Amino acid sequence: RNAPSDSCCFCQVCGAFLARDSLMFEANGMGFISCSKELAGEKVIRSVGFVLRDVHGANSSEVLSQMIKKQAKNRYYNTQPHHLPFRKKVIEWMESLVGKFGYQQATLNLAVGYFDAVLSLFTVTTAQIKLISYISLFIAAKMEEKDEKIPLIEEAFKLFDKEFSSSEILNCEKLVFKILDYQLNLKTPYAFASFFLSKGVLRGCEVPAEYVGTEARQVFIKRLEDLVLKIILRSLRDYNFYQFTSIAVAASAIALARRVMRVSVTWTPHVEELTLLSWPVIKDCVSMLEEASRDLFPLAFGSPDKARPSETLSTKENSPAQTFEVQPADAKVSAFQVETEH
C-alpha cells in the first residue's frame, strides 16, 4: 500500500492505484483491504507481512504476464539427469548454508534453480558438481541478499579446504553465467507463490468458523501462508517437479495448503482467476506435492509457539567435499571446463 499521494492507494487485490475513498480499511489500517471490485463479505485477507509487500508495481496482470513469459527460462526437465545420485546431498548442504548464513528461502529456491539448470544441460565431473552447487548459491545470494551477506571468494577458498584455486572458483562462476545465458532472474515456484500470497489466496468468508475475531483470523492466514512456502521448499527435493511449470507448482502448493488447513473448498473461482489455472491442470501436481509433503501436515495444526528441535548447521561436516566421492588427485581438472554437452 505505497501511496503516491494522500488521495490514492495501491490495492494488492485488483492491482491498481485507486482513489482512497473507494477503499475500506480496518481500524489499524492494515491486514484487510477491500475495493470496489470485491463482493461484499468476500474480501481477501492476508497476513500483515504480505499486505505490506508491494514489489510488483501497479499493474498486477501485466506483472504476472511477464512472469509467465520468463518462467520457461532455465527451467529444464531432463528425463535422465546425470546429477540425480548427488542431488539430494547437494540440496541438503545448500539448505545448511542458507540456515548458517541467514539467507532467505528465495535465495535457496533460486540457487537450486541455477544448479539444476546447469546440470540438466551439461555433463560435468563429480568435483565440478561440488563447486557448481556453491557457485549457484553464491550467485543467488548476489541476487537476493544484502551486500554484507554475500560471501567473499576467500570464504569459498577456505570452505573447500583449498581443494579449488581462486582462479577455478572464478572460472566456474563465469561458466555458470554462460550456461544460464545470463538469465539470472528465474521465476521459480517460490516467486509465483509469493506473488499470489501478496494478492490474497483466501477470502474472509472461507476462514473456518472456529477462528473468531481478527487476531484468530490472522493466525489462520499466517499458518496457511507459511504452509504454502514450506510445501514449495519441499518440492525442491524432488527433481520430477520440473515436469510442471513454476506457476503450476505454486498454484498446487496453494491448493494443497487450503485443503490441509480445512478450507471448505480447495479450488474456487477466486484462486483460479488469480493463478490462471484450472483444477484439472494442477490436480496431478497437487497429488505429487501431497505425497512429498505428508510430514509437514501435522505442523499446520500445531501450536505456533511450540519450539522445534534445533539443528546443528555445520558447513564443514556437511560439505560436498565430505559427502561426495572425490576423484583421485591426478584426475582433477585444472581448468574448469565443461566435458560434454547434451
N, C-alpha and C positions, 0 to 999 in steps of 0.2 A: 504494500500500500504506500508506495512512494508518490506523493502528490506533487505535481509541478507547480501548483498554486493552491491557495486556500479554497478555491471554488470547485476543484475536481479531485478525483481519487482513482487509483488504479484498482480495478476489480479482477482478482485472480480467478474468478469463476467464468466470466464471459471474455476475459482477456482484453479489456479496453479501458481507457480513461473515461470516466463518467462524471456527470455533474454530482457534486457531493450531496445535494438534496434528493437525488434519486436512490441513495444508498441508505441502508438501515444498519446501525451498529448496536452491539450490546453496550452496557453501561461502561465497561472498561475499554471500549474501542478496539478490542482485539478478539480473535477467536472465531467470531461468526460474522459473515458478511452476506448480505442479501442485496440483489439488484433487481431491476425491473424484468430481467429475463427469466427469473426463477418463479416457480409457482408458490403460492402461499403455503406455508407448512412444510416445504420441501427444501429449505435452504441447506447448502452444503456446509459441512463442518470439517475443520482441520485443527491440528494441534497448533499451538502458538508458533512453534518453530517454522512450520510450513506456511502459516498465514503471513509471517514476516518475510518470507523468502520471495524476492521479486528480482529474479535474474534473467527473466525471459523476455522482457520488453512488453510493449502494449498489445501487439497483435499475436495472440497465442496461436491461432490457427496457422499463421504463416510460420511461426517458430516450429511448430510440430511438423509442418510440411517439410521444412528444411532438415529437421532431424531425421525424418523418414528417408529422405533422399540420401543422407550421408551414412545411414546405418549399415549399408552393404559394404562400405569401405573397410577393408581389413577384417571382416567377419567371415572367415572362410571355414568350410566344413570339408575336411579331408577324411574320406571313409577309412583310410589306413594311415593315420598319423604315426610317424616313426617314434615320436617322443612320448607316446602314451604310457610305456612302462615307467618312465621317470616323472610323469606329470604330477601325480599325487604328492610325491615328496617335494617337488618344486613349489607347488602351491602352499603346502604346509609351511615350508620355510619362508615363503613370501609373507604369509599371514603372520608368522612370528616376528618378522622385521617390521611389518606395519604396526603391530602392537608395541614393539620395543621403541620405535621411533615416534609413536603417537600420531601416525598418519590417519587420514580419513578413509572410509570404506570406498569412496570414489577412486582413490589412488590405487587401491588393491584391484578393483574391477578393471581399471584402465591398464594396469600393469599386466594382468592376466590376458587381457585382450591383445596387447602387444606381443606377449610371449607366444600365445597360440597362433597368432597370425604369422609370425616369423617361422615357427616350427611346422606350420601347416603348408608353407610354401617351399621351404628349403630343408634339405637333409644336412645336418651338421654333426660334428663329433660329440662324444659324451662330455668332454672337457668344455666344449663350446656351449653346450646346453647350460652348464653351471653358470657360466658368465653371462649368457643372454638373459637368464632369469633375473640376475641382479641388475643388469643394464635396463631391462624393461621396467623394473620398479624405480630405478633412478630417473628415467625419463618421465614416468608417470608423476613422480614427486615434483619434477620441474613444472609439470602442467597444473598440478592441483594444490601443492603445498606452499607455505610461505618460504621465503628465501632462506631463513635461518634453519629450516628443517631439511634443506637439500644437502645431502652428504657430499663431501669433497672426494676427489679421486684418491687422496691419500687413505681415506677410510676404506674404500674398496680394496685398495692395495693390501691393507692390514687384514681385512676380512677373510681373504683367501690365503693368508699366510705366505704372501709374496709368490703364490703359485702363478699369477699372471703379472706381467710387467705393466707399467703405466701406459706404454705405447699400445699393448694388446687391449687394454681396457678402452682406450680412446678409439682404437680401430674397430672394436666391437660396437661401440656406440654409433660410429659412422655407418657401419654395416646395417644395424637395425634401422637407422633413419632411411637408408637407401632401400631396403626391402619394403618398408612401410610406405615408400614413395612420399615421405614427409607428411603423410596424412595422420597426424597425431591426435586430432580431436575426435576420437572414436565415440560413436553413440552407442554406449553399452546398455544392457538391460537396466543397470542402476541409474543411468542418465534418464531413461524414459520413465522409470518408476518415480524418481524424484520430481520430474515434471508433472506427472499425473497426481502425485500426492499434494503438490502445491496448488493444484486446481480443486482438489477435494474428491475423494472416491466414495464418500458416504454422505447421504442426506440425513438430516436430523431425525426424520421420521423412521429411519431404519435402525436406529440405536435400540438395542434390546431394552425392554421395559424396566428391567431391574436397575438400570443405570439412570437414576433420577437426579436431576439437578445439573447445573452447568459443570461443576467440578467433576462429577462422576462421568459425565459425557466426555469431558476432556481426557480423563484417564482411559476411557474405552478407545477413543480415536487414536490416542498416542500408542496404545498397545497394538492396535491394528496396523498403524504405520510402521512401527518397529518390526512387526512380524513380516510385513511385505519385504522390508530391506534384508531381514535375516534369510528369508526364502531366496531372495536374489543372490545373496552371498553363498548359500548352499549350492545353488545352481552352478557356481564357478567350478565346483569339484568334479563335475561330470562333463566331459568333452562333448557328449552326444547332444547337449542342449544347443550346440552350434547349428544343428539342423533347423532350428527355428530362428526367426528374426529377433532382433533385440526387443522390438516393441511387443512381439508376441510373448516373450518370456516375462517382460514387465507386466503385461496385462494378465497373464496366467498367475503370476505371484499375487496380484491384487485379488483375483477371483478366489484363489485358494485361501488367502488370509480372511476374506469375507466369510467363506464357508467355515473355516476353523473358529472364527470369532462369533459364529452363530447368527450372522446377519440373515434376516428372513429369506431373502432372495440372493443367490450367488451372483447372478449377472443380470443387471437391469438395463433398461434403455438409456439411463443416465451414463453408466460406465461404458456401455457400448458406444455411445456418441462421443464420450471423452477419449476413448482409446482407438476408435475407428475400427474395432474388431468385434465380430460376432462370436457367439459361443461355439458354434461348430468349428471355427477357425482355431480356437485355443484349447479345446477340450482335451486333445491328446497331450499337449504340453502341460496342462494342469495335472493330468494323471501322472506324468513323469515327475513333476515337481512334488506331488503329494508323496510319492514313493521315496524320493530323495530327501524329504524334509520331515519324516514322521517323528523323529526325536525332538523336533522343535515344538511340536504342537502342545505338549503339556506346559511349556513356558508361557503360552498365550493366556493361560488362566492362573498362573502362579502369582504370588504376591510380588509387586514391583519393588518392594523394599527388601526382599529376601536376598541376601548376598550369595553370589555364585562362587564356587571354589576358585581361588586364584591359581593362575598357571604361570610357571616359571618360563620366561621367554629368553632363551639363551641363543644369541646369534651364532656363537661358536659351536655349541653342541648340536644344533640342528642345521648347520650349514651344508650345502650340497657337497662340499669338499669331504665331508664325513659320511654322508648318506648315499653318495653315488659311488659306483665302481669307477675309479680313476684309471685312465690308460697309463701304461708304463711311461717313464720319463722320456725315453727315446722316441716315443710316438707322439709327443706333444707338438702341436702345431705352433710354430714360432710366429708366423704372420696370421692374423685372424681372417681366414678366408672361408667362403662357402665351398663345400665339396661338390655337392650335386644339386642341381635344380630340378624340381619335379617337372 
